[in-house]
Amino acid sequence: MERMFKIFEAIVDEYIRTGEPISSNAVKEKLGFPVSSATIRNEMASLEAQGYLDHPHTSAGRVPTIKGYRFYIERMMNDTPRTLSDSEREEIDDFFSGIEAQDDEFLIESASHALAELTNCAIVSTNMTARFSVITKVELIPTGRRVYVLLLITSEGNIKNRVCRLSFDLTTEQMEFFTGFLNENLAGLNVANISEEYIDGLAAALGSYMMTLSPLLRAVAELSKEVAEKRVMLKGETNLIAREELQKNEIISLLESRNEFSELLDTAFSGINVMLGKEKDTFVVENSSIITGSFSKGDRQAGSFGVIGPMRLDYKKIIPYIEYFADKMTVLLSLSDEED
């Protein structure tokens, strides 16, 4: 079994490198132990019979199937994990040293851009750090007849505003009451905890002001929800154009699937995950794959990366990159959390 896997691994490695069907002679040159061409051909035939390899056209060479890729990836991740070299880690460390003092959103966006350059793939990333924001202040500013602007300011530096048009003008007393009431009841709360039930409770507590000020209170709730929403970024889209395995219409389909990939990233909070083509009706493009990894802020899930490309990716190179990037992001985001 071990010999068969070594032969299979050599086939997948060489196919990932060349994109051409792999012959028994090519495998023999890559193996680090003596074995006859006849033995290699027999093992290749057995792997094909088991569904791990395919025999395209009339070529004597073999290519991995989706089942084969899955076997290759799982065996590699479980038994023969690859680590980055010292120079590769130093390159990533140097990159992070230049941005570690920036805010969370800039850090995640910059890391996504760097990961796209290193992998030559498209990178979709989610940023959920904003949901950790705490409301620091709410302001109400009159800007015209019956027109008011609500400002919601958070600990992360987010400032959300909403123009509110009322059917009446507020008195100075009403505006002062409203801002005082909100800052007393919302300042210091996490935006993710501003639930409908909590807002209903505040509305009831407005007493005689409930009918007048409830529309503004609902607007504050909507602003809090906007702050807490997950942000999705896509970097390195042009890298997909250089991938010969993907047609232009397939690339368009991939890029239009940003929301689908975002949903997949939501399930990526358990180490590294690899999803392949139509394996589980995951993608709109059969010949595509996504490798995902997550990062945290303190003890909370903060976001994730997804490397998007064709199925013929260098998994041995890309997976360690994602793992190292995710670990670095967790450390830096957690440090910023402590500083806050």
N, C-alpha and C positions, 0 to 999 in steps of 0.2 A: 504493500500500500504506500509506503514511504517513497519507494522508487517511482511509483506511478505519479505521486503528487509532484515530485521533483521534475519529472518530465512535463507534467501538465503546467507547473509553474513556469518552466522555461518557455513553453509555448505562449502562455499569456503575456509574460514579460516581453518577449520578442514581438508579439503581435501589437502590443501597446506601443512599442518603439517604432515599428515599421508600418503598421496598418496593412500588411500583406499576409496571405495565408502562409503558415509556417510548415516547412518540410521536416522530415526526420533528420536529414543531414544538418539543417540549421540548428535543430535541438541538440544534436550530438556535440556540436561545437560549443554550445553554451553550458553543457553539464560539467560539473566539477568532478565527475567520477567516470570510469570506463564502462561503456555499455555498447552493445552492438546495434547497428542500424535496424536489424530485424527485430530485436527486442523493443526498440523505440516504436517501430511501426505497429507491433502487436499491442503495445500499451496505448498508442494513439487510437487504434481501432476499438479497444475496450472502452476508452474514455468517450469515444463517439457513440458507442452503443448505449452508454449510460446517460447520454444527453448533455455531456459537458463540452463537447466539441462538435463542430459542424464541418462538412466537407463541401465547400462551395464550388459550383460549376464542375469542370473536369480537372481542376487543379489537384495536385498531389498533396497540397498543404491543408492544414486545418486552422480554424478560427474558433475562439471561445463563444459559447452561447450565453444567454442570460443566466441559465442555471450554472454554467461554468464560471461566469464572473462572480456569482454569489458564493460559490464554493471557494474560489480563489480568495475573495475578500475576507470571508469568515475565517478561513484557515490562516491567512496572513495576520489578521487582527488578534486571533486567539493564541497562535503558536509562535509566530515569527514577527512580532511587532518591530517596526523600524523606528529608529530615533534620528533626530537631526544631528548633523555634524556640529562641531564646535563653531566653525565659521558660519554655518547657517543660523545657529542660535545667536551668535554675536551680531549678525546682520539685523535680525529682528529686534534684539535688545537695543541696538543703536537707534533703530527707527522709533521705538517706544520712548526712549529717553528724551527725544525731541518734542514729544506731545503730551507727556504724562501730566503736565501742569494744567492742561486745558480742561474744559468741561466735558461731561460725559458724552453728550451728543457729538461733539467734535472728535473725541477719542474714538468712538465707534465708527464714525464715518471715515476717519483717516485710516483706521485699521482695515476697514473693508477695501479701501482703495489700494493699500499696500498688499493685501492678500490677493487681490485681482492681478496685480503686477507679478507677484511671485508665482502664481499658479497658471497665469495666462488663461484664466476662465472668467466667467461672470460671477459676481458675488451678490447674493441677496442677504441682507441682514435686518434683524429686528432690534429695535431699541425700546425697551420697556422701563428704562430707568425713570422716566418722567412720572410714572405712577407712584414713585416713592416720594414725590414732591409734597411738601407741607405748605399749606396756605399761610402766607405771612401777612397779607393785607388785602382788603377789598375797598375800592373807592367808587363813588358815584359822582359823575361830573355832568352838570347841565350844559348842553351845547346849543339849545334853541328852544323854541316854544314846544313843550311837551316831548322834547327829545333829550335823552340822557345816555351817557356812555358809562358802562360798567367796566371797571378794571379789576382783574384778578391777578395778584402777584404771588409767586411761589418762592420757596427756598432755593430752587434750582435756577432761579433767574428768569423763569418763564413769566411773560406778561400777556395775558389774554384779555381781549376787549370785545364788547358787544354793544351795538347801538340799539337802544330800546325806545320805541315810540309808544307813548301812553295816550290815553284819551283825555288826560287832564294834566294840569301842572302841579308839581309837588311844592309844598311849602318848605321853607328852610328847616322848620322843625321836623317835618317828615323825612327829609333827606338826612339830617343829623341823626335821627332815631334809627333810620335804616342802616347807615354805615356803622353806627355804634353797635347795633344789634348783631349785624353780620360779623364784625370783627370780634365780638365777644363770643360768638357761638361757632365761628369757623376758623379763626386764626389758630394755628398749631395743629389742625387736623390734616391728615393725609388725604390728597384729592381722591384717591381710590376708595375712600371710606364715605364719600358724600353720596349716600344712597337715596333712593326715592323715599324710603321710609323716614330717613333722617330729615329730609327737606319737608315732608308732610308734617313732621313734628314741629319744625321751626315755623311753618306756616300757621299752625294752630297757636303757637306761642306769640304770634304777632298781635293777637287780640283784636282790638278795634281797627288796627291797621291792616288786617289780613286782606281785605278786598282790594285795598289801594296798592299794597306793596308785594302781593303774591306774584304778579308777573315778573317783577325784578328778581325775586327770590328764585323763580324757575330759571331765569336767565343765568344766574350764578351757578345753579346746578348743571346747566348745559356747558358752561365754561369749564367747570371742574372735570366734567366727562371728557371734554376735548383735550385737556392737559394730560389726563390719564391714558388716553388712547395710545396704542402701540404704533410706533413709527417704523415704516418699511423703506429701506434704501436699496437701490440696485446700482452696482458699480461694475465697470469692465465689460459692458455690453459689446463693445467693438471686438473684444477678444474672441467672441464666438464666430465672427466672420472669417477668421483665419482657420477655423476648424473644418477640414475638408469633408468630414463625415456628415456635417449638417448642411442642408440646403437652406437657401435664403428664407423660404416659406416656413421651414422648421424653426429657424432662428426667431422669426417674427412670432411664431406660436409660443416659443419659450418665453420671450420677453413680455408677451401679453398675459402670461400666466403668473404674474407677480403675486396676485392674491392667493393663488393655489400654493405657490411656494411658501408664502407667509404662513398658511395654515399648516403646511408640513413642518415648518420650523417650530411651530408651537408644540410639536410632539418630540422635539429634539433635546429635551432636557434630561437625558440619561446617557451621557458620553457621546461617542461618535456613531452616527447612523449613516448608512449608505442605501439609497433607494434607486432602483434601476428601471428605466424604461417602462414598459407595460406590465412589469412584474405583478403589480396589484392595481392596475389601472391608475397608476400614480400620476403619469404625465400625459401631455397631449402629443409628445414626440417619443416614439419607441426607442430611438437610438440615443437617448439622453440619460443623464444620471445626475443626482444631487447628493453631495456629502455634507452632512450637517454636524455642527458642534455648538455647544452652548456655553455661556459665561454667566457669572453671578455677581451680585453686589452685596457683600456681607453674606447673609444666609438666604438671600432672596434671588430668584431667577431674574436676570436683567436683560437677556436677549440671546441671540444666536446668529451664527454665520451659516450660509449655505453656498457651497461651491457648485456652480451649474456648468455642465459641459456635456460633451458626447459620452457615450458609454466607455469609449477607449481612452480613459484617463489614466494617468500615472498615479494609481492609488497609493503606492508605496512612498511616493514623494508628498502627495497632497495631504493625506491623512495626518502625518506628523506635523505638517505646517498648521493645520486647523487646530490640532490638540495644543500646540505651543501658543498659538495666537489666543485661543480661548483661555488658557491658563494665565497668560500675561494680562488679558483684559480683566479677569476676575481679581487678580492682585491689585491692579491699578484702580479699578472701580471701587474696590473695598477700601483702599487707602483714602480715596476721595470721600467715601462715606464716613470714615473715621474723622477726617479733617472737618467735615460739616458739623 
